[in-house]
C-alpha cells in the first residue's frame, strides 16, 4: 500500500503498480515541467489480484497510475494485440487514468537508438542486433533495422521457449498475426518473468547472446537467460536498478543505454514516464500526439541515459 508520508498537498502523485518483484520498489520526487511529482513504484510479486486491490484503493486519490510488469498490448506492424490479464488490471480504476507506457515506448525507444547513432556517434550499420522480444519493443526493433543492423528477434525463444530466431520485421508480423490471438489469452506469468522469477538468471541461448553486438529489449528478458560473459556488448533497455547495472558491469558490458533517464538512482519504465506526463498535463501521451510528447520530454530533460561500464 502506498504511504505518502509528508508529501505536500499540491504535489502531483504517481503510483506505478507492478506485478513484478517488490524488491524493486522505489520512491522519488522530481520536478517535471515546473511541477513537483512524487513517484512510487509498488510491486506485487506476481499477484494480479493484489495489483487490482491497490489500484481500487487509490483510485481518485492519485493523479495517474502506471501499470508495470506487463503491457496492455503488444505491437507488430500496425496491429495491436491486447493482453487479457493487463486489461483486468487497467479496468480496476474508474477515476484515475491508468497508462502502461506501450504507446510512449514506441517513441522513446526508437529515439534511444537514434540518439546513440546520431548524437553519440555509435556505428550501428553492420552490427549484429538481438531484440529479445520485438513486439514489446517494436520502435526499437524498427530503428535498429533501419540503421542497418543484422537483426534477430527472440520473441519465440524468450516468451515461448521455442529456440527459433526471426530475421525480419515481416516474419515478426506474420508470427504475431498467427499466434497473438492465442497468446493474448495466456496468463502473463507464463510469458514474462513476474514476482520472484525476475530475480532468477538461468543462462540459455548462449549462441544468440555471443552473436550479438547489441542486445535490446526488456531488462528482465535480457537478464533472464544472459551468460556470465557479455564483454563488449551494448545493452539497450530501461527499468534498470543499481543491482541491474552491477550485474551488467560484472559481465563486462561495454555500454548501457536506457530509453528513460535516471531518476533518483534508477531508470524507471515507460509506464512511469507516461504516468508523470499524464499527471502534469492531464492528458495521456497518445492524446498529446508524437510531436507534443517529443517536445515535452525534451523540455523535461528526459534524454536517454548512456553509461560506459567497461
FENMO-V692713 format. One record per run of one state. SS is the DSSP state (helix for helix, strand for strand, loop for the rest). FROM is the first residue (numbers start at 1). TO is the last residue. Records with the same first field share a line. If there is no record, write none. Layout:
SS=FROM-TO + FROM-TO
//
This chain:
loop=1-11 + 19-21 + 25-25 + 33-34 + 44-47 + 59-63 + 69-72 + 77-78 + 83-83 + 91-97 + 100-101 + 119-127 + 132-133 + 137-137 + 147-149 + 154-154 + 161-165 + 167-168 + 184-187 + 191-194 + 200-205 + 212-213 + 217-218 + 225-233 + 238-239 + 241-241 + 251-254 + 259-261 + 264-265 + 268-269 + 282-284 + 289-289 + 300-304 + 309-310
strand=12-18 + 26-32 + 35-43 + 64-68 + 73-76 + 79-82 + 98-99 + 128-131 + 150-153 + 166-166 + 214-216 + 234-237 + 240-240 + 255-258 + 262-263 + 266-267 + 305-308
helix=22-24 + 48-58 + 84-90 + 102-118 + 134-136 + 138-146 + 155-160 + 169-183 + 188-190 + 195-199 + 206-211 + 219-224 + 242-250 + 270-281 + 285-288 + 290-299
//
